[in-house]
Amino acid sequence: MTIKKREKIKDLLAQKEERENVIAKGWIRTKRDSKGGFSFLELNDGSTINNIQVIVDHSLECYGDVSEKLTTGACLSIEGKLTLSPGKGQSVEIQAKNVTVYGIADTEEFPLQKKRHSFEFLRTISHLRPRTNTFGSIMRVRNRLAYGIHQFFHERGFVYLHTPIITSSDCEGAGELFQVTTLDISNPPIENKTIDYSQDFFGKKTGLTVSGQLEGEVYAMALGEIYTFGPTFRAENSNTSRHLAEFWMVEPEMAFYDLEDDMELAEEFIKYLLKDALEYCGDDMEFFNLRIDKTLIERLRHVLDSSFEKITYTEAVDILLKSGEKFQYPVEWGENLQSEHERYLTEKKFKKPVIVFDYPEAIKPFYMKVNDDGKTVRAMDVLVPQLGEIIGGSQREDNYQILMDRMKEKGIDADEYYWYLELRKFGSAPHSGFGLGFERLVQFVTGMENIRDVIPFPRTPKQAGF
């Protein structure tokens, strides 16, 4: 006996011919009843933003048992005939022969009804917001981008590396680690008026990683080209639309790459992912273009068609000083560029992505290679319109003594990084890498304004649950 299996709505909607027996399963998005004794259900199973219309004849034997349960949010199994649809906007529909209700949704309590809800409200019901059109589309695009990241690097022979989530090193030197401990925080062991971490699980103070870069360099020095793609954490008390406490990072590290190679790979990477999303997420991208940002697809295609502008940090500061713009944050050589400065460069001055390189040594981490001028390092940031920085990277310092000196200047304990220094001691090589914040990429591709809306479960200050 052949058991009929459920077919995804995405595949049913692609059918060109009528079929006698199909099974679709999903959740009711909308329902309307006609005076002619029919109910029209819009069914969605998450495989596509598009619903399939199901026509339920009230004369069906099963209708009396399920009629009161056919409400928005209810979960169903539909068996019926796939027919060509006479209605506009849909090619096929299902004439139901049998309806099974898996789960009801009380109309008085179910919070997702026909009206449009604010993103702020939907953040308060993060367990239900995936059932909206917007968040279904975001997660399908996010999924495709993640796939594209692996595809990009595997096509180029990179090795996918899993770096530690628990670490004793602070890659950025900013001290923004979430602490990991098994000590009794109400009564920790004290030695000489300080906590004795030798009694902790790892025997030293540890935290959640802010980056997999340093460990990535270890394997780049053996395997040539690697990349990490995993969760990272910042204990930064920031409530902006650009920051999360838990987020995902993509970090390639490449032996024998200089800064030019690094910038070239970053541009190629961004364009590859945009092209892939536009090609494979057409319906979802059209939705974003219609409902979120009417210039989105045009802007992404413009990025694909543009060569990224490359300017030094010094040139960028000079352009900003001469711009005549009134910025909230003053422009000064030696200070970090703010989002408003980055957006001016990409949206007004060059009208395309910009890569700024050779930043002041004083504002960058210890591991970046110092230029011959002694004032700047071989760092680069990729800036895109509407968002600002999307990638940050650099050529890494490969000289043992220079790296030692920089660590001392920045007050970093060299003993804690002995292993990192030994990479420069035993077979050092020029190498480079960059980091891409995955959620910022998803923001850029979807046009979403708030980073909390492009991750399944946002973790921010005072927010660690639903």
C-alpha positions in Angstrom: 0.0 0.0 0.0 1.4 3.4 -1.0 1.0 6.1 1.6 0.5 9.5 0.2 2.9 12.1 1.6 2.5 15.8 2.3 3.9 18.1 -0.4 5.3 21.5 0.4 3.1 24.4 -0.7 6.0 25.9 -2.6 6.1 22.8 -4.8 2.3 22.6 -5.2 2.2 26.2 -6.4 4.8 25.4 -9.1 2.5 22.7 -10.6 1.1 23.4 -14.1 -1.4 20.6 -14.3 -4.4 19.4 -12.2 -3.9 16.4 -9.9 -6.5 14.3 -8.3 -4.9 13.6 -4.9 -2.6 15.9 -3.0 -1.9 16.5 0.7 -0.9 19.9 2.1 -0.3 20.8 5.7 0.2 24.2 7.3 -1.4 27.1 9.2 -4.4 29.2 8.3 -3.4 32.7 7.5 -6.9 33.9 6.6 -10.4 32.5 6.3 -13.5 33.8 4.7 -16.9 32.2 4.2 -19.1 32.7 1.2 -22.9 32.6 1.1 -22.7 29.7 -1.4 -21.7 27.3 1.3 -17.9 27.4 0.9 -15.0 28.5 3.1 -11.8 29.9 1.5 -8.7 29.2 3.5 -5.2 30.7 2.8 -2.8 28.0 4.0 0.9 28.5 4.5 3.6 26.0 5.6 6.7 28.2 5.7 8.2 26.9 2.5 7.3 30.1 0.6 5.8 33.5 1.4 2.9 32.6 -0.9 -0.2 30.9 0.5 -2.2 28.3 -1.3 -6.0 28.7 -1.4 -8.0 25.8 -0.1 -11.8 25.6 -0.9 -13.8 23.7 1.7 -17.3 22.8 0.7 -19.6 22.9 3.7 -21.3 19.8 2.4 -18.2 17.7 3.2 -18.8 14.9 5.7 -15.9 16.2 7.9 -17.1 19.9 7.9 -19.4 19.6 10.9 -16.5 18.4 13.1 -14.0 21.0 12.0 -16.1 24.1 11.1 -15.6 25.9 14.4 -11.9 25.1 14.4 -11.0 26.7 11.1 -9.6 29.9 12.4 -6.6 32.1 11.8 -3.5 30.3 13.3 -5.0 26.8 13.3 -2.9 24.0 12.0 -4.4 21.7 9.4 -3.9 18.8 7.0 -5.8 19.1 3.7 -6.4 16.2 1.3 -7.9 17.2 -2.0 -7.7 17.8 -5.7 -5.2 20.3 -7.1 -7.0 22.4 -9.7 -6.2 25.3 -11.9 -7.4 28.5 -10.3 -9.6 31.0 -12.0 -8.7 33.7 -9.5 -6.0 36.3 -10.0 -2.6 36.0 -8.3 -2.6 32.2 -8.0 -2.1 29.4 -10.5 -3.6 26.5 -8.6 -5.8 25.9 -5.6 -7.0 22.8 -3.6 -10.5 21.6 -3.6 -10.6 19.9 -0.2 -11.9 16.4 0.2 -10.9 15.9 3.8 -9.8 18.3 6.5 -7.9 17.3 9.7 -7.3 19.9 12.4 -4.0 19.3 14.2 -4.1 22.3 16.5 -6.7 25.0 17.2 -6.0 28.7 17.7 -8.6 30.6 19.8 -9.5 33.8 18.0 -9.9 35.7 21.3 -6.3 34.9 22.3 -4.3 34.4 19.2 -2.3 37.7 18.8 -1.7 37.5 15.0 -4.8 38.6 13.3 -5.4 40.4 9.9 -4.1 43.8 11.0 -0.4 44.7 10.5 1.6 44.6 13.8 4.6 46.8 14.6 8.0 45.2 14.8 8.2 46.4 18.4 5.1 44.4 19.3 6.3 41.4 17.4 9.5 41.4 19.5 7.4 40.7 22.5 6.1 37.5 21.0 9.3 36.2 19.4 7.8 32.6 19.6 5.0 33.6 17.2 6.5 36.2 15.0 8.0 33.6 12.6 4.4 33.0 11.4 4.2 36.5 9.9 5.1 37.2 6.3 8.0 39.5 7.2 9.7 37.1 9.6 9.1 34.1 7.5 10.8 35.9 4.6 13.7 37.1 6.8 14.5 33.6 8.0 14.3 32.1 4.5 16.7 34.8 3.3 18.9 34.3 6.3 19.0 30.6 5.6 20.0 31.2 2.0 22.8 33.6 3.0 24.2 31.1 5.4 24.2 28.5 2.7 25.8 31.0 0.3 28.6 31.7 2.8 29.6 28.1 3.0 29.3 27.7 -0.7 31.5 30.7 -1.4 34.4 29.5 0.7 34.1 25.9 -0.2 34.3 26.8 -3.9 37.6 28.5 -3.1 39.1 25.7 -1.1 38.8 27.2 2.3 38.5 24.9 5.4 35.6 25.4 7.7 36.9 25.7 11.2 35.0 25.6 14.5 36.7 27.9 17.0 36.1 27.9 20.8 33.1 29.7 22.3 34.7 29.6 25.7 38.0 31.5 25.8 40.4 33.2 28.1 41.5 35.8 25.5 39.8 39.0 24.5 40.5 39.4 20.9 39.6 43.1 20.6 41.2 44.1 23.9 38.0 45.9 25.0 37.2 43.7 28.0 33.6 43.1 26.9 33.4 39.4 27.7 30.5 37.6 29.4 32.2 35.7 32.2 31.9 31.9 32.3 32.3 30.4 35.8 31.2 27.5 38.1 32.2 29.4 41.2 29.6 30.3 43.7 29.1 34.0 42.9 27.6 34.7 46.3 30.6 33.3 48.0 33.6 33.0 45.7 37.0 31.9 47.0 39.2 34.9 47.9 43.0 35.0 47.9 44.8 38.3 48.7 41.5 40.2 48.4 40.9 39.0 44.9 38.9 36.0 43.5 41.0 32.9 43.2 40.2 31.6 39.7 42.5 28.7 40.1 39.6 27.0 41.8 37.3 27.7 38.9 36.4 25.0 36.3 39.1 26.0 33.8 41.6 27.2 36.5 41.6 30.8 35.2 39.1 33.6 34.3 37.2 32.7 31.2 34.4 34.2 29.1 32.3 33.8 25.9 34.3 34.7 22.8 34.0 38.0 21.0 35.7 36.6 17.9 37.2 33.4 16.5 39.9 35.4 14.7 43.0 34.6 16.8 42.3 30.9 16.9 41.6 31.1 13.2 45.0 32.4 12.6 46.5 29.3 14.2 45.0 27.1 11.5 45.6 29.5 8.7 49.2 29.1 9.5 48.9 25.4 8.8 46.0 25.0 6.3 46.4 28.2 4.3 42.8 29.4 4.1 40.2 28.9 6.7 36.9 30.5 7.8 34.9 30.4 10.9 31.1 31.0 11.1 29.6 30.9 14.6 28.1 32.7 17.5 30.1 35.5 19.2 29.2 37.7 22.3 29.7 41.2 23.5 28.8 42.3 27.0 28.3 45.8 25.8 25.4 47.8 27.3 24.2 49.1 24.0 20.6 49.5 23.0 21.0 50.7 19.4 19.5 49.3 16.3 22.9 48.0 15.2 24.0 46.0 18.3 23.3 42.6 19.8 24.8 40.8 22.8 24.8 37.5 20.9 25.3 37.5 17.2 27.0 35.4 14.4 30.3 36.2 12.7 31.9 35.1 9.5 35.7 35.3 9.8 38.1 34.1 7.1 41.8 34.0 7.7 44.2 33.6 4.8 47.9 32.9 4.7 50.0 34.8 2.1 47.3 37.4 1.6 48.2 41.1 1.9 45.7 43.9 2.4 44.9 44.2 -1.3 44.1 40.6 -1.5 41.9 41.0 1.7 40.0 43.8 0.2 39.5 42.0 -3.1 38.1 38.9 -1.4 35.7 41.0 0.8 34.3 42.7 -2.3 33.9 39.4 -4.1 32.3 37.9 -1.0 29.6 40.6 -0.7 28.7 40.5 -4.3 28.5 36.7 -4.4 26.0 36.7 -1.5 23.8 39.5 -2.9 23.6 37.8 -6.3 22.8 34.5 -4.6 20.0 35.9 -2.5 18.4 37.8 -5.4 18.5 34.6 -7.5 17.2 32.1 -5.0 14.9 34.3 -2.8 13.0 36.1 -5.5 9.5 36.1 -3.9 10.9 37.1 -0.5 13.0 39.9 -2.0 10.1 41.2 -3.9 8.1 41.3 -0.6 10.9 43.3 1.1 11.0 45.6 -1.9 7.2 46.2 -1.7 6.7 46.4 2.0 10.0 47.4 3.7 12.1 49.4 1.2 10.9 50.2 -2.3 14.5 51.0 -3.4 16.0 47.7 -2.0 16.4 45.6 -5.1 17.6 48.6 -7.2 20.2 49.4 -4.5 21.4 45.8 -4.3 21.7 45.5 -8.0 23.6 48.8 -8.1 26.1 47.3 -5.5 26.5 44.3 -7.8 27.2 46.5 -10.8 29.7 48.8 -9.0 33.4 48.6 -8.3 33.9 49.4 -4.6 35.6 52.7 -4.1 38.9 52.4 -2.2 40.2 55.4 -0.2 42.5 55.8 2.8 41.3 56.9 6.2 43.2 60.1 5.7 41.4 60.8 2.4 38.1 59.9 4.0 38.6 62.4 6.8 39.6 65.1 4.3 36.5 64.4 2.2 34.3 64.7 5.3 35.9 67.9 6.5 35.4 69.5 3.1 31.8 68.2 2.7 30.0 71.1 4.3 27.8 68.6 6.1 26.7 69.2 9.7 27.5 66.0 11.5 26.4 65.1 15.0 29.8 63.8 15.7 32.8 66.0 14.8 35.3 64.7 12.2 38.9 64.6 13.4 41.9 62.6 12.2 42.6 59.9 14.8 39.0 59.4 15.8 36.7 56.5 14.7 34.4 57.2 11.8 30.7 57.2 12.9 27.8 55.7 11.1 26.7 59.1 9.8 30.2 59.6 8.3 30.2 56.2 6.7 26.8 56.8 5.2 27.8 60.1 3.8 30.7 58.5 2.0 28.6 55.7 0.5 25.3 57.5 -0.1 26.2 61.0 -1.0 29.9 61.2 -2.0 30.4 58.0 -4.0 26.9 56.6 -4.2 28.2 53.0 -3.9 30.2 50.8 -1.4 33.5 52.2 -0.1 36.5 50.5 1.4 38.4 52.7 3.8 41.9 51.5 4.6 45.1 52.5 6.5 43.5 53.6 9.8 45.3 55.3 12.7 47.3 52.8 14.7 46.0 54.2 18.0 42.3 53.3 17.4 42.9 49.7 16.1 43.7 46.4 17.9 47.2 45.2 18.6 47.2 42.5 15.9 47.0 44.7 12.8 50.2 45.3 10.8 51.8 48.6 11.2 52.6 50.6 8.0 56.0 52.1 7.4 54.8 55.5 8.5 54.4 54.2 12.1 51.1 56.0 12.4 48.7 53.8 10.6 47.9 50.1 10.3 46.9 47.9 7.4 43.3 47.9 8.4 40.2 48.1 6.1 36.5 48.5 6.6 33.9 47.8 3.9 31.1 50.4 4.1 27.7 50.0 2.3 24.8 52.4 1.7 22.0 52.5 4.3 24.0 50.6 6.9 27.7 51.7 7.1 30.3 49.2 8.1 29.5 45.7 7.2 33.1 44.2 7.2 36.2 45.0 9.2 39.5 43.4 8.5 43.3 43.8 8.2 46.6 42.4 7.3 47.8 40.8 10.5 51.2 41.8 12.1 53.6 39.0 11.3 56.8 40.4 12.9 57.4 39.0 16.4 59.1 42.0 17.9 56.7 44.6 16.5 53.8 42.5 17.8 55.4 42.3 21.2 55.9 46.0 21.3 52.3 46.8 20.3 51.0 44.5 23.0 53.1 46.3 25.6 51.9 49.7 24.4 48.3 48.6 24.8 48.8 47.0 28.2 48.2 43.4 27.0 49.9 40.6 28.9 52.1 38.9 26.4 52.3 35.7 28.6 48.5 35.2 28.0 49.1 35.3 24.3 52.4 33.3 24.1 50.8 30.9 21.6 49.8 33.8 19.3 53.3 35.2 19.5 54.8 31.8 18.7 53.0 31.9 15.3 55.4 34.7 14.5 58.3 32.9 16.0 58.0 29.6 14.1 57.5 30.0 10.4 55.8 33.3 10.3 54.0 34.3 7.1 52.2 37.4 5.8 48.5 36.8 6.4 45.2 38.7 6.5 41.5 38.3 7.4 38.3 40.0 8.0 35.0 39.7 10.0 31.5 40.1 8.7 28.6 40.5 11.2 26.1 38.1 9.8 23.1 40.0 11.1 24.3 43.2 9.6 24.5 41.4 6.2 20.9 40.1 6.7 19.8 43.7 7.5 21.5 45.0 4.3 20.0 42.4 2.1 16.4 42.6 3.5 16.3 46.4 4.2 15.3 45.8 7.8 16.2 48.8 10.0 16.6 47.0 13.4 19.2 44.2 13.9 16.9 42.7 16.5 14.5 41.7 13.7 16.9 39.7 11.6 18.0 37.1 14.3 15.5 34.4 15.5 15.8 35.3 19.2 17.5 38.7 19.9 19.7 38.9 23.0 20.2 42.4 24.2 20.6 44.2 27.6 17.8 43.1 29.9 16.5 40.6 27.3 17.5 37.0 27.5 14.2 35.2 27.0 11.0 35.5 25.0 
